[in-house]
Amino acid sequence: MSRVKTLGQFIIEKQADFPYSKGELSRLLRDIGIAAKIVNREVNKAGLADILGDAGEMNVQGENVKKLDVFANNQFIAALSVGGECCAIASEENEDIIIVNNEMSKNAKYVVAIDPLDGSSNIDVNVSVGTIFSIYRRTSLSGPGTQEDFFQRGTEQVAAGYVIYGSSCMMVYTTGRGVNGFTLDPSIGEFCLSHPNMQTPKIAHTYSINEGNYVHFPDGVKKYIKYCQEEDDSTSRPYSSRYIGSCVADVHRNLITGGIYIYPTTFKSPKGKLRILYEGNPLAFIIEQAGGKATDGFHRILDMDIKELHQRTPLFIGSADMVDIACSYMLKYSTVDA
């Protein structure tokens, strides 16, 4: 029997890859893993407890907040605050950053951006949801974390990952040295290495997009969808359409089996709808480390400047060849200066 390697053991082994770190990043990833276990426990018993449905309020994005959204947000903020390795947190659920103001965090080196429960509109119907996180080294020298600490390009991320709460609970993360996946073993309560050195296929035959908004899509996206639906034996078209409606779940499937996920601009959302800081950047970092690509249709996501905490972006992400073809349609049929 092969020896099981837990997330904690794996992180410790890889700690030497960070000469500037004295274990802070390792402990930060550990804290995120602990919070994820607690959230997974509540997701799994969602039908048995009073945590389904709306919490009766709107978040900063103008979206209905689910009760599990609130729970997940509180758990991750608590875990990141107590650990002492993080001086500030940016969450989808909070309009402003959360300053971690305690004795342990006054010299913390990192800030964390997080979407505590991506896809929460699917909670009530038992569809996979997830957590997405991104870690940066702070740019301010000392004292409380600042909003400017988060205004860094995605290329400056030191780590990023997501946790998917589905048929199994899985944590996938990268520190810029490949992508590794860990599945939670409920019998021992530990994330165990199950998907080492993950690589997404360069060529695939699956596209993921909410075609219900087709009429509002840019011409380049419409033309690409038609390309995917055309019959052509040489490219194994038509492609399969697979859309879950939880970004993290769609991206996770395509990471493993290959494919492209598209969340484009629409007439109603001319700047896109996904948030670059805690959705676009971390997912782009992961996918690129796994051999894929991530763009806004014209530009690499990780090279984009961040000027607002909840800045939005369109997203074309997945297998490299599929993203390249989709972007070629965007360039060909664009009516604006890209």
N, C-alpha and C positions, 0 to 999 in steps of 0.2 A: 504494500500500500504506500502510495506517495505521501510525503509529509505535507500536511495542511499548513499553509502560511496565512496568518491573519493580517488584517490591515495594519494593526499596531506593529507587528514584526516587520512587515514590508516597509513601513514608513521609517522605522529605526535603521534598517539596513541601507535605505537610500539617503539618510540624513547627511552622509559624507559628501553627497553631490552638491551640497550648499556650503561652501567654505566660509561664507559670511554669516551663516546661521549657527546658533548655539543650541538648537533644539526648539526654538520658538515656532517655526513653521510646522514642525512635526506635531507639536502639542496643539496647534491651531487646527490642523487637519483631524487630529484625534477628537477635539471638542466638537467639530462639525459632525463627525461620525456618531458620537454619543447622542447628540440632539436628533440626528436622523433616525436612530433606533427608537427614540421616544415617539417621534412623529409617526413612524411606521406602525408602532403599536396602536396608536389612536386611529390611524387610517384603517387598519385591519378590523377594528371593532366599531367602525363608524355606524353600522346598522343597528348596533346594540346600545348606543349611547346617544345622548342629546347633543350631538356635535354636527349633525347634518343640517343643511339648509342655510339660509342667509343669516348673517349676524345683525341685519337691520341697519347697515351703514354703508357708505361708499368710501373707497380708498382714493388716494390722490390721482389715480388714473381714471376716475369716474366709473369704476366697475363695482358691482355689488360684492361686498365682502362676505365670504362664507365663514361659518363658525370655525372650520378647520384651518382656514387662512389665519385667523386670529391666533389660534392655538399654536400653529407652526411658527408664526412670526415671534410669538413670545418665547417659545422654546429655544429658537436659534439665537435670539438676542440675549437670553439668559446664559446660554452656554458660552457664547463668545465674550460676554461681559465678565463672567466669573473666572475664565481661564487666564486672563491677564496678558494675552499675547496680541490683543487687538485694541486700538485706541478709538476707533470709530466704525460705525456700521451704516451702510446705505441699504435700505430695504424697499421693495416695491410697495409695501403697505404704509410707509411713512413718508410724509412730504419732505421732511428735513432729515439730515443725518442724525444718528443716535450717538451721542458722545459717551464713551465708556469712561466714567469718571470715578475711578477708585485707585487706591494706592498701588495695586499691582500693575495697572495699565498706564501709569503716567509716563513710562519709558518704553511702551510697546512700539514695535517696529512696523506693524501691519494695519491695514484697513481692509474691511470685507464688504463686498457688495453681494446682495442675496435676493433671490426671488424665493420666498419661503415655501410657496405651494403653487407651482406652475400647473395650469390646467384645472384649476379648482372648480370651474363650471361643470366639470365631469364628476365631481364627488358624489352627487346624489344618484348617479346611474352606474356606479361601480366600475368606472374606466380609470386606467392608470393615470396617476398624477406624479409630480416630482418636485424636487428642490434643485435650484441652480445657484452656484456660488462662484465668486471670483475674488482672488486675494492679490493685493498690491502692497509693496513697501511704501510707507508714507513718504511724502515729499517735504512736509514740514519737519523742522529739526527737533522740536520737543514740545511738551505741553499737550493740551487736548488736540484731538484730531480735528481737521478742518475739511470743509467741503472741497477745497482745492486739492486735497490729497487724493480725491477720486477722479479728478479731471486729467487722467492719464490715458494714453493710447493703449489699446489691447495688447500691443507688443510688450508692454511693461508688466504684464501680469506675471507673478511668480508661481501661481497655481490657480487652477480652475477645475470645476467638476460639477457633477450633478448626482442626485440620488433619485432613483425611480421606484415608486411604490406600486408594484403590480402583482403578477402571479408569484413573483419573488421580489425581495427588496435588494436592489443592486446599487452600489456606489461606483462611479466611474470618475477618475480624476487624472490630471496631468500636471507635472511641474516643469514642462518643457523638455522632458526626456522620455517621450513616448506616453502612451495611454494604457492604463491598467484598470480592470474591472474587478470588483469584489462583491460577492453575493452573501447576503446575511444568512447564516445558519442559525435558525431559531432554537435549535437544540442546545447550542452553547452560547448564543447571544453574541456572536462575533461575525464581522465581515471577513470572509475568506477569499483569497485570490482565486478567481475562477476564469478570468479572461486576461491573461498576460499579454502585453505588447499588442494591443488591439490595432488592427489596420482595416480601414474601410475599402471595399473594392473600388478600383479606379473606374470601372465600367459597370453599370447596373441597369436595371429595367423597371424601376419603380419611381413614380413621382408622387409627391404629397403636397396638396394645395386645397384650399376650400373653394371648390369650383362653384359653390353657390353664389360667390361674389364675382363670377366671371364677367358679367356685364360692366363691372366697375374697374376691371384690371387694365393696366397699360397695354398698348397694342403688342409690345414685345412679349409679354406674358401670354397673351391670347394666342399669338403665333406659335410660341413654344408648346403650349398645351396641344394645339392642333398637330404639331410635329410629333408629340408623344403618342397621339391617337392614330396616326397614319400607319398603314400596313407597309412594312418593308422588312423582308426576310434577312437582308444583310446586316441590319442593326437590331434584329429581334423585336421590332415594333409590330403592333402597338405595345406600349408599356402598360404595366399594371398601375392603377390608381389606388393608393392606400393613404387615407387621411384619418387620424385618430381624433385630432382636435386638442390634444395636449402636446405642446411644442416639444417638451423633453421626451415624450414617448415616441413621437414621430422621428426625431433626430436619433434617438437611441436605436430604433429599429433599423434606420438607414445606416447608422454607424456599423452595425453588425452585418447586415445583408446587402448594403449598398443602396443608393437611391439619392434623390434630391428632395429637399424640403424648401418650399417657397412661401414666404409671407410678404407679398409685394405691397406697394402703395395702392391706394384706391382713391376714388374721388372723395370719399368721406375721410380718408386718412392719407393726405398727400405726402406726409413725412414717414409713412409706415406706422406700424402699431407696436412692434416689439421694442423693448428698451435695450439700448446698446450696452449699458453698463453692466447689468446683471442678467441679461439674456444673450444678446448678440456676441459680446466679447468672450465670455466664458465658453459658449458653445463653439465659436469660431476657433478658439485656442485648442480645444479638444479635437475638433475635426481636422484641423491642419496638422496636429501632431500625429493623427491617425492616417495621414496621407491624402485627405480631402481638401476642399476649398470652401471659403465662405466670403461672399461679397454682398453689396447692396444692389447688385445688378450691373454696377459699373466699376466700383472700387472695392478693394480689399477691406473687410470689416476691421481688422486689427490695426489698420493704418489711419482710421478715422479719428478726428479730434472730438473730444467730449467737452461741451460747453455748458451742459445742463445736467442735473442729477438724473432726471427721468427722460433724457433725450431719446427720441424714437428713431428707428431705422427700418427699412425693408430688409429682408434677409433671403439670400439664395445660398443654401448650404448643403453639402453632401459630397458624393463621389465627384472627383475632379473633372472627368470628361463631361459629365452631365451639367455641372455648373458652368463649364466653359461654353457649351452649346447654348445654354439658357442665356448667358450673358451676351453671346453673339447676336441673339435675337433682340435683346434689349438695345444693343448698340445700333442694329440695323433699322429698327422701327421706332427709335426714340425721337420724340418731338421736342426735346429740350437739350441743352448743351450739357453733356455728361462730364 
